[in-house]
Amino acid sequence: MHLQEVTTPAHQKEFFQMAVRLYQNEKNWIRPLDKDIEDLFHPKTNKLFKSGGKSIRWLLIDDQGKTIGRNAAFINPKWKEKIPTGGMGFFECINDQKAAFMLFDAAKDWLVAQGMEAMDGPVNFGERDKWWGLLVDGFSPANYNMHWNFAYYKDFFEAYGFQIYFKQYTYSRNVKGVVVDPKIRERSMKILENKDFEFRCLKGKELWEKFPEYFMTVYNKAWAGHLGKTISVREAKLMLSKMKPIIDPNLIFFGFYKGDPICFFISIPEINQIFKYVDGKMDLIGKLKFLWHKTFNPPDKMLGLVFGVVPEFQGKGVESAMATDYRDNVAEKKLPYETIEMNWVGDFNPKMMRVCEQLNASIYKTHHTYRYIFDRSVPFEKHKVL
């Protein structure tokens, strides 16, 4: 076996095709869009390179010339960890521990040469909301931009010495016919009956003109302190424009107090239910397939993207009120959605876990984000609880 760095268009193509071959008999694997991954590795499409980010990819070739694995490593200049930590991700491998360890070693050695002292994996060369964590439980079809992998990958990571840095849960519940706990309903009604509060979805002019401002206001208060990153109105506009082809205004829900935004629950149709038909390509044929299925075979699942409440209203019943009103809103409109999944809820975020429980949701899938500290004498610490 030998490693081949990905340096040519042919290598780039093989980086995707080896996964297609690996999963060809797995009905629950949905091929990701090639472009969604490829764009991460180029300075023109990933702004992290401008801030000093670095990346590298490998193919693992057997003695017969067949690709049997792949991996990537990267340095995200925005990571602020106690010890310098790099990332590895987009790992795929046949069921061969020696092959897997060669790929892990390649990432470790490269990161050591870059001055790193640990590596997290499998993670993304970008934001946490995509390609983050190893699927270890709940091997149903993947949600958009989330990993689906073989169960034996877990054995590879843990045998190599990776330790669980945190767990990520995907919660699920039916949209209709869910009975809300009477205590939660009572707590919610105190807020919902107060005329200073208003909860509603954004539609029409308000959605396209006011969403960026509303979203930025709540996000920067609710999440920036935890994630160490604020967003601008321009970035919020860009996010909205990217969601435009798939957005359902009924799923863009905000709460207000005396007219000021204080919380949101943003969901989208689960578009991997459509992307599974396009075979990783959004060329002309892929776009036509996407439009046909979006129109005549729309998703019956919603995907919760982000939930946030500004600090001054946390723990005062606003979470329950928004969750209850959102549930009633979706159920009353007779939308096509049968289930909703809340993606990416870290075990380090007990408040968000409680919100999911208030929505009568239960854990449906589990991903692990692992950390490997190069100096094995250094004590391992899990992600701190928020």
C-alpha positions as CSV (number, residue, x, y, z in Angstrom):
1,M,0.0,0.0,0.0
2,H,1.1,3.6,-0.6
3,L,-0.3,7.1,-0.2
4,Q,-0.9,9.4,-3.1
5,E,-1.3,13.1,-2.4
6,V,-4.3,14.6,-4.2
7,T,-2.7,17.1,-6.7
8,T,-4.4,16.6,-10.1
9,P,-7.9,16.7,-11.4
10,A,-7.8,12.9,-11.9
11,H,-6.9,12.5,-8.2
12,Q,-9.8,14.9,-7.3
13,K,-12.2,12.8,-9.3
14,E,-10.9,9.6,-7.7
15,F,-11.4,11.1,-4.2
16,F,-15.1,11.0,-4.9
17,Q,-15.3,7.9,-7.0
18,M,-13.7,5.6,-4.4
19,A,-16.5,6.5,-2.0
20,V,-19.1,5.8,-4.6
21,R,-17.6,2.3,-5.2
22,L,-17.2,1.7,-1.4
23,Y,-20.9,2.4,-0.7
24,Q,-22.4,1.1,-3.9
25,N,-24.4,-1.6,-2.1
26,E,-25.4,0.6,0.9
27,K,-29.0,1.8,0.4
28,N,-28.7,4.3,3.3
29,W,-25.7,6.1,1.9
30,I,-26.6,9.2,-0.1
31,R,-23.9,10.6,-2.3
32,P,-23.0,14.1,-1.2
33,L,-22.7,16.8,-3.9
34,D,-19.1,16.7,-5.1
35,K,-19.0,20.5,-5.3
36,D,-20.0,20.9,-1.6
37,I,-16.8,19.0,-0.6
38,E,-14.4,20.0,-3.4
39,D,-15.0,23.7,-2.8
40,L,-13.5,23.3,0.7
41,F,-10.1,22.6,-0.7
42,H,-9.6,25.6,-2.9
43,P,-8.7,29.2,-1.9
44,K,-11.2,30.7,-4.3
45,T,-14.1,29.0,-2.6
46,N,-12.9,28.6,1.0
47,K,-12.0,31.9,2.7
48,L,-10.1,30.1,5.5
49,F,-7.1,30.0,3.2
50,K,-7.0,33.8,3.2
51,S,-6.6,33.7,7.0
52,G,-3.7,31.2,7.0
53,G,-5.7,27.9,6.7
54,K,-4.0,24.9,5.1
55,S,-5.2,21.5,3.8
56,I,-4.0,18.3,2.2
57,R,-5.6,15.2,0.9
58,W,-4.5,11.6,0.2
59,L,-5.6,8.5,-1.6
60,L,-4.5,5.1,-0.3
61,I,-3.6,2.7,-3.2
62,D,-3.2,-1.0,-2.8
63,D,-0.6,-3.2,-4.5
64,Q,-2.9,-3.8,-7.4
65,G,-3.4,-0.1,-8.1
66,K,-6.9,0.1,-6.6
67,T,-7.9,3.0,-4.3
68,I,-8.9,1.6,-0.9
69,G,-9.0,4.7,1.2
70,R,-8.9,8.4,1.4
71,N,-8.3,11.1,4.1
72,A,-7.7,14.8,4.5
73,A,-6.1,17.0,7.1
74,F,-6.4,20.8,7.6
75,I,-5.5,23.7,9.9
76,N,-8.4,26.0,10.7
77,P,-6.9,29.4,11.8
78,K,-10.1,30.3,13.6
79,W,-9.9,27.4,16.1
80,K,-9.1,28.6,19.6
81,E,-8.1,25.5,21.7
82,K,-6.0,25.1,24.8
83,I,-3.4,23.2,22.7
84,P,-2.8,23.7,19.0
85,T,-5.3,21.4,17.3
86,G,-5.7,20.5,13.6
87,G,-8.4,18.5,11.9
88,M,-8.8,15.4,9.8
89,G,-11.9,14.4,7.8
90,F,-13.5,13.0,4.8
91,F,-12.0,9.7,5.8
92,E,-13.2,6.6,4.0
93,C,-11.6,3.1,4.0
94,I,-12.2,-0.5,3.3
95,N,-12.5,-2.8,6.4
96,D,-8.8,-3.1,7.0
97,Q,-7.3,-1.6,10.2
98,K,-3.7,-1.4,8.8
99,A,-5.0,0.7,5.9
100,A,-7.0,2.9,8.2
101,F,-4.0,3.5,10.5
102,M,-1.9,4.5,7.5
103,L,-4.4,7.2,6.7
104,F,-4.5,8.4,10.3
105,D,-0.7,8.4,10.5
106,A,-0.5,10.6,7.4
107,A,-2.8,13.2,8.9
108,K,-1.0,13.1,12.3
109,D,2.5,13.4,10.7
110,W,1.4,16.3,8.5
111,L,-0.2,18.1,11.4
112,V,2.9,17.6,13.6
113,A,5.0,19.2,10.9
114,Q,2.6,22.2,10.9
115,G,3.2,22.6,14.7
116,M,-0.1,21.0,15.9
117,E,-0.3,19.0,19.1
118,A,-3.6,17.3,18.6
119,M,-6.1,16.4,15.9
120,D,-9.9,16.3,15.9
121,G,-11.8,14.0,13.6
122,P,-13.7,13.4,11.5
123,V,-14.4,17.1,11.1
124,N,-14.9,19.7,8.3
125,F,-12.5,22.3,6.9
126,G,-15.0,25.0,7.7
127,E,-18.0,25.4,10.1
128,R,-19.2,22.8,12.5
129,D,-22.7,22.5,10.9
130,K,-21.3,20.4,8.1
131,W,-19.4,17.1,7.8
132,W,-18.7,16.9,11.6
133,G,-18.6,13.7,13.6
134,L,-18.5,10.0,13.0
135,L,-21.9,8.2,12.8
136,V,-22.0,5.6,15.6
137,D,-25.7,5.0,16.1
138,G,-28.8,5.4,14.0
139,F,-27.7,4.3,10.5
140,S,-30.6,5.7,8.6
141,P,-30.1,7.9,5.5
142,A,-27.9,10.9,6.2
143,N,-29.2,14.4,6.4
144,Y,-27.8,17.0,4.1
145,N,-24.1,17.7,4.7
146,M,-23.9,15.1,7.5
147,H,-21.7,12.0,7.5
148,W,-22.9,8.5,6.9
149,N,-20.3,5.9,7.3
150,F,-19.8,2.2,8.0
151,A,-20.1,1.0,11.6
152,Y,-16.6,-0.4,11.7
153,Y,-15.1,3.1,11.4
154,K,-15.7,3.5,15.1
155,D,-13.5,0.6,15.9
156,F,-10.7,2.1,13.8
157,F,-10.8,5.5,15.5
158,E,-10.9,4.0,19.0
159,A,-8.3,1.4,18.4
160,Y,-5.9,4.1,17.1
161,G,-6.3,6.0,20.3
162,F,-8.9,8.7,19.5
163,Q,-11.0,9.7,22.5
164,I,-14.5,11.1,22.4
165,Y,-14.3,14.9,22.6
166,F,-18.0,15.3,22.5
167,K,-21.1,13.6,21.2
168,Q,-23.6,15.1,18.7
169,Y,-27.2,14.0,18.8
170,T,-29.9,14.2,16.1
171,Y,-33.3,14.4,17.7
172,S,-36.4,13.4,15.9
173,R,-40.2,13.6,16.4
174,N,-43.4,13.4,14.5
175,V,-44.9,16.7,13.4
176,K,-48.5,15.8,14.1
177,G,-50.3,14.1,16.9
178,V,-47.7,15.0,19.6
179,V,-49.1,15.6,23.1
180,V,-47.3,18.5,24.9
181,D,-46.6,18.0,28.6
182,P,-49.2,19.9,30.5
183,K,-46.6,21.7,32.6
184,I,-44.8,22.9,29.5
185,R,-48.1,23.9,27.9
186,E,-49.0,25.9,31.1
187,R,-45.6,27.6,31.2
188,S,-45.9,28.4,27.5
189,M,-49.3,29.9,27.8
190,K,-48.1,32.5,30.3
191,I,-45.8,33.9,27.6
192,L,-48.2,33.4,24.7
193,E,-51.0,35.2,26.4
194,N,-48.7,38.2,27.1
195,K,-49.3,40.7,24.3
196,D,-45.7,42.0,24.6
197,F,-44.6,38.7,23.0
198,E,-45.3,37.6,19.4
199,F,-44.2,34.5,17.6
200,R,-44.5,34.1,13.8
201,C,-43.0,32.8,10.6
202,L,-41.5,35.3,8.3
203,K,-43.0,35.7,4.8
204,G,-42.9,37.9,1.8
205,K,-41.2,41.2,2.1
206,E,-40.3,40.8,5.8
207,L,-38.5,37.5,5.1
208,W,-36.3,38.9,2.4
209,E,-35.7,42.3,3.8
210,K,-35.7,41.8,7.6
211,F,-34.4,38.2,8.1
212,P,-30.7,39.2,8.0
213,E,-31.1,41.9,10.6
214,Y,-33.3,39.7,12.9
215,F,-31.0,36.7,12.6
216,M,-27.8,38.7,13.2
217,T,-29.3,40.3,16.3
218,V,-30.4,37.0,18.0
219,Y,-27.4,35.0,16.8
220,N,-24.8,37.4,18.1
221,K,-26.4,37.5,21.5
222,A,-27.3,33.9,21.8
223,W,-24.4,32.0,20.2
224,A,-21.4,34.2,19.6
225,G,-20.2,33.9,23.2
226,H,-20.2,30.1,22.9
227,L,-18.8,29.8,19.4
228,G,-16.5,32.8,19.5
229,K,-17.8,34.2,16.2
230,T,-20.2,37.0,15.4
231,I,-21.9,37.4,12.1
232,S,-22.7,40.5,10.1
233,V,-25.8,41.5,8.2
234,R,-24.0,40.8,5.0
235,E,-23.2,37.2,6.1
236,A,-26.8,36.7,7.2
237,K,-27.9,37.9,3.7
238,L,-25.5,35.4,2.1
239,M,-26.9,32.6,4.2
240,L,-30.4,33.5,3.2
241,S,-29.5,33.6,-0.5
242,K,-27.9,30.2,-0.3
243,M,-31.1,28.8,1.3
244,K,-33.4,30.5,-1.3
245,P,-33.8,27.5,-3.7
246,I,-35.0,25.3,-0.9
247,I,-36.5,27.7,1.7
248,D,-40.0,27.2,3.0
249,P,-41.2,30.4,4.7
250,N,-43.4,28.4,7.0
251,L,-40.3,27.1,8.6
252,I,-38.6,30.4,9.4
253,F,-39.9,31.2,12.8
254,F,-39.0,34.1,15.1
255,G,-40.1,35.4,18.5
256,F,-40.4,39.1,19.4
257,Y,-40.7,41.1,22.6
258,K,-42.2,44.6,22.1
259,G,-41.2,44.3,18.5
260,D,-37.6,43.3,19.0
261,P,-36.3,39.9,17.9
262,I,-35.4,37.7,20.9
263,C,-35.4,34.1,19.5
264,F,-35.6,32.0,16.4
265,F,-36.1,28.4,15.2
266,I,-34.9,28.0,11.6
267,S,-35.7,24.8,9.6
268,I,-35.6,23.7,6.0
269,P,-37.0,20.8,4.1
270,E,-34.6,17.9,4.4
271,I,-33.2,18.2,0.9
272,N,-31.1,15.0,0.9
273,Q,-34.4,13.3,0.2
274,I,-34.0,15.1,-3.2
275,F,-30.3,15.0,-3.6
276,K,-30.2,11.2,-3.5
277,Y,-31.6,11.3,-7.0
278,V,-28.9,13.6,-8.6
279,D,-25.8,11.3,-8.0
280,G,-23.6,14.0,-6.6
281,K,-23.8,16.3,-9.6
282,M,-25.8,19.6,-9.9
283,D,-25.2,19.8,-13.7
284,L,-28.1,20.4,-16.1
285,I,-29.5,16.9,-15.6
286,G,-29.0,17.1,-11.9
287,K,-30.8,20.4,-11.7
288,L,-33.7,19.1,-13.7
289,K,-34.0,16.0,-11.5
290,F,-33.8,18.3,-8.4
291,L,-36.6,20.6,-9.7
292,W,-38.8,17.6,-10.7
293,H,-38.6,15.9,-7.3
294,K,-38.9,19.2,-5.4
295,T,-42.2,19.8,-7.3
296,F,-43.7,16.3,-7.5
297,N,-41.9,14.3,-4.8
298,P,-41.2,16.9,-2.1
299,P,-39.5,16.0,1.2
300,D,-41.7,14.8,4.0
301,K,-39.0,15.6,6.6
302,M,-38.0,18.9,8.1
303,L,-34.5,19.6,9.3
304,G,-34.0,22.0,12.2
305,L,-30.9,24.1,11.5
306,V,-30.5,26.4,14.4
307,F,-32.4,27.5,17.6
308,G,-31.5,30.5,19.7
309,V,-32.8,32.7,22.5
310,V,-31.1,35.9,23.6
311,P,-29.6,35.5,27.2
312,E,-31.9,37.9,28.9
313,F,-34.9,35.7,28.0
314,Q,-33.4,32.3,28.6
315,G,-34.9,30.1,31.3
316,K,-38.0,32.3,31.5
317,G,-40.4,30.1,29.4
318,V,-39.6,31.7,26.0
319,E,-38.1,28.5,24.8
320,S,-41.2,26.5,25.7
321,A,-43.5,29.2,24.2
322,M,-41.7,29.3,20.9
323,A,-41.5,25.5,20.7
324,T,-45.2,25.1,21.5
325,D,-46.3,27.8,19.1
326,Y,-44.0,26.5,16.4
327,R,-45.5,23.0,16.8
328,D,-49.0,24.3,16.7
329,N,-48.2,26.5,13.6
330,V,-46.8,23.7,11.6
331,A,-49.5,21.2,12.6
332,E,-52.4,23.6,11.7
333,K,-51.1,24.5,8.3
334,K,-51.3,20.9,7.0
335,L,-47.8,21.1,5.5
336,P,-46.4,17.9,3.9
337,Y,-43.9,17.2,6.6
338,E,-44.3,14.1,8.7
339,T,-41.2,14.3,10.9
340,I,-38.7,16.9,12.1
341,E,-35.1,16.3,13.0
342,M,-33.0,18.6,15.0
343,N,-29.5,18.2,13.8
344,W,-26.2,18.7,15.6
345,V,-27.1,19.0,19.3
346,G,-23.9,18.6,21.3
347,D,-23.8,16.8,24.6
348,F,-22.0,19.9,26.0
349,N,-25.2,21.9,25.5
350,P,-27.7,20.7,28.0
351,K,-30.0,23.7,27.4
352,M,-30.5,22.8,23.8
353,M,-31.0,19.2,24.8
354,R,-33.8,20.3,27.1
355,V,-35.4,22.3,24.3
356,C,-35.5,19.2,22.1
357,E,-37.1,17.3,24.9
358,Q,-39.7,20.0,25.4
359,L,-40.5,19.5,21.7
360,N,-41.2,15.8,22.6
361,A,-38.2,14.8,20.5
362,S,-35.9,11.8,21.2
363,I,-32.4,11.0,20.2
364,Y,-32.4,9.4,16.7
365,K,-28.8,9.4,15.7
366,T,-25.4,9.9,17.5
367,H,-22.2,11.1,16.0
368,H,-18.8,11.2,17.9
369,T,-16.3,14.0,17.4
370,Y,-12.9,12.5,18.5
371,R,-9.7,14.0,19.6
372,Y,-6.2,12.5,19.5
373,I,-3.5,14.2,21.5
374,F,-0.1,13.5,20.0
375,D,1.8,13.5,23.3
376,R,0.1,10.5,25.0
377,S,1.2,11.7,28.5
378,V,-0.9,14.9,28.2
379,P,-4.3,14.5,30.1
380,F,-7.3,14.3,27.9
381,E,-10.2,16.7,28.6
382,K,-13.7,16.6,27.0
383,H,-15.4,19.7,25.6
384,K,-16.5,21.9,28.4
385,V,-20.2,22.1,29.1
386,L,-21.9,25.3,28.1
